[in-house]
Amino acid sequence: MRLPLTVLLLSCAFLGWGQKPYQNKYSVDAAYFQGSILLHNTDISHLITKHPSGFIGSFNWKTEGQKEWQRVYNYPDYGLTVAYHRSHNATLGDVYGLYGHYNFYFFNRNLQFKVAQGIGYATNPFDKVENFRNVAYGSDITASTLLQLQYHKPRLWGRLGVKAGMSVLHFSNASFKAPNTSTNTLGWSIGLEYDLQGDELEYIPRGERLPYSEPIAFNLSLRFGVNESDVVGSGQYGFWEISANADKRVSRVSALQFGADVFFSHFLKELIYYQSVSFPEKDVTGDEDYKRVGLYVGHELFINRLSVLAQIGYYVYYPFDFEGRVYNRIGLKYYWNDRFFNALTLKSHSANAESVALGIGVRL
């Protein structure tokens, strides 16, 4: 039903940039894009009438390797991005986006990969009376992910450079409010970049990468939020989750995880009751437990104080059938120090988003 690429809000995306860069070297860029909304769900076929277009603009902080993580990741940029997505469909409306981003470089820095996460503002979301056909956006505020893979040539004419490539824009509220079939726009983009300083970057050499090892650590997390089932008008309910895992750092930037989750999803209480009285053919009695327990394996990628989570789990306690036993979670963590962290995560079942959660935790 929905295809979240990663659904993480702007506040968490900014957490990795709490410190000022050592060198004040910046650039700005702006690009025009045009593409097509992908038909990942037939429910939005009536909303795909023309090719969407818009612009993407960014402010970039350059890095030169003053910190080890910058050298490990080949001197990336980080910064702020704004986007305007014009759907050319009055029912769907337009979306404005605000993001935090990283730019990673490959092939002698000729290939740039932008990963941006933030929030979007939809100008014409679903309304059961005035706009009931917009099943893509159930709320005016959405989570948004932007990915760009571009040929990148800075300082081609003085301080002015060019970039061109492919872009993906995703908008979804992660079932915060129904409906939420979401949109994914794939397109081409072309633009210009301007170097604000004009100075050549002076990269600090990587040096020899030394072996890295840590003992097994244990993590405890509490996550919480609000979500709604796919039944429009069923109401928003709070949820909370308790997780515990063991992780093993296998390199300076990578760790493997094994853990367990307990889910207290109160929207399932309403869904169980609704199905018991409305769909007798489903054999739901109304007495089913709304709680679930799962086991999962995962991977954590560390980028400075920020890390990226990817986990897949299986419900071992599953009294009510809701979108299958297998679930997955992606998200961001920010470490305030060696022990305490915040997190923002998206939980889904295959392509169906269930919730986006805020979290706090400790690493022992």
N, C-alpha and C positions, 0 to 999 in steps of 0.2 A: 504493500500500500504506500509506504513512504520509503524514500531512499536517502537517509541522512549520511552524508559523507563524514562528518564529524560535527557534533552540535555542541558547542562550547561558547559561553558568553564572553563579551568583550572584557569584563573585569578581570577574569582569569588570564586572558591573553596578555594583558598588560603587566601581570605580576612579575614576569621575568626581567623587566626592565627598570627595576627600582633604583639602580645605580647609574650615575652619569658616565658616559663614555670618556675615555682618557683623551681622545683626540676629537676636536670639534670639526669633523668632516662629514658633510651631508650632501644629499642630492634629492631632487624632486623629479617625478615623472608623471606623465598623463597619457592615457591610451583610450582609443575608441574601440568598442567591440560590437560585434553582431553575430547572432547565432540562432539556435533553435531550442525550444523547450522540449526535452526528451519525454516521450510518452511511456513513462515507467508505470503508469496506472491508467486504465481506460476511463476512470471516473473524471479525469481532467481533459479528455479529448476535446470537449466543447470549448475549453479555454485556450487551446493552441490554434490560433487563427492566422498569425503572422509571425515574422521573424523578430524577436526582441533585439534591442540595441541599447547602447548607453555608453558610459565612460567610467574609467577607473583611474584614480589619482593617488599617489603615494608620496610620503615624506620619509626618507631613509637615513638612518644613522649608520655610518660605515664603521667597520672594525678592522684592526690591523694586527690583532694577535696579542694584545696586552694581557689577556687572560687565556688560560690553557684551553678552555672550551672553544674559544674563537679559532685557535689554531687547529684543534681537532676537527672542526666542522668547516675548514677551508675558508675562514674569514667571511662569515655571512653578514648581511645587513639586517637591521630590524627597524621597525617604525610603525607608522600609522597609514591606513588606507581608507579612502572613501569611494563609494560606488553608487551609480545610478542605473537601475535596471528598468527599462521601459518595455513593457510587454506588448504594446499596441493592441491591447484588448481591454475594453472598458470594464468588463466584469472582473477581470483579474486585477486590474490596476497596476501601479508601478511600485517599486521598492527602492528605498534609499538605505545604503549600508555603511556602517562604520566598523573598522577592524583594527586589530593589532596583527602584525605580520613579521615573518622572517623571509629573507631571500637567501637561498642556498645556490652555490655555483659549482659547475662541472665543466669538463673539457676546456681547460685553460681559461675558465671564467667566461667562456662564450655562451654557455647555456645557463639560464637563470630559472630556478624553480621557486615560485612564491607560494607560501602557505599562510593564509590569512583566516583568522577566526574572529567573529564579532556578532553584531546584532543588526537586524534590518527593521525598517519601518514600512509596512504595507499601507498604501493609501486607500485601498478599498477592500477590507477584509470581509469575511462571511458575516451576513446578517440574515436571520431567519425570515425577516419581512422584506427588507429592501435589497438584499444581495444574496439570496439563498443559493445561487448557482456557483458562487466562489467557494468550492470545497477544498481548494488548495491551501488557503490561509484562514485559519479559524480565529486569529487574533491579529491586531495591528503590529504588535511587537513579535518578531521571530528571531530565532538563531540563524546565523548565516555563515557559510564557509565559502571561501574563494581560493581557487587553485589556478596558477598560471605557469605554463612551461613556455619559455620564450628564448629566442635568439637575442643576445644582449651585446651591444657594441657601444660602450660609453666613449665620450670625448672623441667622437668621429670628426666633428668640426669645432675645434676649440673646446668649449665646455659642453657642447651639445652632442648627444648620442641618440641611438635608435634602439628599439626593441620591437619584436613581432613574434607572435606564436598563437597558442591555444589557451582558452580560458574556460573554467567551469565555475558557475555560480549556483549555490544551493540555498534555498530558503525553507525553513521548517520550524514550527514551534515545539517540536518533540513531544506532542500530545499534552502540552500544557493546557490546551483547550481545543475541543473538537469543533469542526472537522480539521484534519491536518494531512491531506494527501501530499502537500509540498510541491515544489518545482525544482527542476535541475536544468540549467541552461548551459549548453555546450556551444562554443563559438570561437571565432578567430579574433585576434586583437592586434592593433598596431599603434605605436606611440613613440614619444620622445622622452629623453632623460636629460636633465640639466644638472651639472656639477656646481654646487654653490661655492666651493672654495677654489677649485681649479688646481689644487695641489695633487701631485701623484701620491698614491697610497704607498706607505713604507711598511711592508709586511715583516713582522718578526718571524724568523725561521721557526719551523715546527720543532726541530731538534729530534733527538732519539726518543721514541715512545717506550717508556719503561713498563715492565709488567705491573699489573694492578690486581689486587685481590682483597676481598673483605669476607669476614665470617658470615654465616647465615644470620639474617635479621628477621624480626617478627614485627608485623604491622597490625594495628587496630584502627578501624575507621568507622565513623558514623556519618551517614549521608541522609539527606532529607529534601523534600520539595513538595510540589503540588502537580497533580495531573488529572486527566479525565479519560474515560473510555471512549471508544469510537462512536458510541451512541450519543448523537448530538442532543444537548440539553440535559444529559444525565447528571451533570454537576461536577465541580472540581473538588478533589479531596486530597488531604495531606498524606504523605507516605514517609516512611523512614526505613533505613537499611543498616544492618550491622555486618561488618566484614572483618575477617581475620586472615592473614596470610603469612607465609614464610617466603622470603626472597633471597636469592643468591646473586651477587654481582659477578658476572662472568667477564666483564671488561670495565674500563673506565666509564663507558657510556651505556652499558646494557646490563639488565638484570632479569632473571627468570623468577616466576612466582607460582605458588600453589596455595589455594585458600578456600574459604567457605563463606557463604552469604546467608543471611536471614532477612527475608523481605516482609514488611508489614505494609501492604498496598491497600489502602482503605477504599479506593475506587472499585476494587474487586467485590467488596461487600455489596455495593449497589448493583454491580453487574450480575452477581449471583442471584440476587433477589429479582432483578428485572427478567433474567432468563427463566427463572422458576415459574413466574406468573404469566409470561408472554409467549414462551416457546416450550410447551410441554413435550414436543418431540425431541428436545435436547436431553431429557431425563435429568434435569437439574432439580434437586429437592429444595434448595434454599438453605440447607443446613451445612453445606460444604465450608470448609475452613478457607479463609482468604489468605492465610500465611503460606509462604513457600521457603524452601531451603535448597541452596545450590552449592555445588563444588565447582571450582574453576582453575584454569591455568592461564598464565598471562606473561606479558613482556613489558618492561619499562625502559624507555629510552631517555637518557638524561641529557639536557641541554642547559648548562649553567645551573641555576636553582630551579629551573622548570623541567618537568619531565612529561613524557607522553605515554599514556597507558593504552594497552590493547589486551583484552581478556575475553575468553570464551568459557561458558559454564554450562552445567547440566543440573536440572532440578532433581534432587533425590527425594524430596518431599513435595508432592504436587497433587493436592486433593481436588483442584479445580482446573479444568483444561482451558488455558488461555494462551493461544498462539504458539503452543509447542513447548517441549521440555528444554530445548537448547536456547541459550541466550548469549548475547555478547555485550561488551561494555568498552567504550573508548572514552578518553578524557585527558585532562591536564591536572598535574599536581604542582604545587609550589612549596618548596621547602624553606621555611623561615630560618631554620638552623638544621643541625644534624638529626634532630629528633621530631620536630613538629612540622606539620604540613596542612595546607588546604587543598581541596580538589573540586573540580567541576567535571562531571561525567555524564555520558549519555548511555542509557541502557536500551537495548532493542532485541527483537527476535527476528533474525535474518534482516530483512529490509523494513521491518515494522517497528518504529520507535515507540517505546513505552513511557520513558520519563527522562528528564534532565535533572540532575541532583547536585546540590552543594554538599561539601563534605569537610570534615575535620578529622585529623588522625595523628597518631604517634608511631614512630619507628623505634623499636627497642633493641 
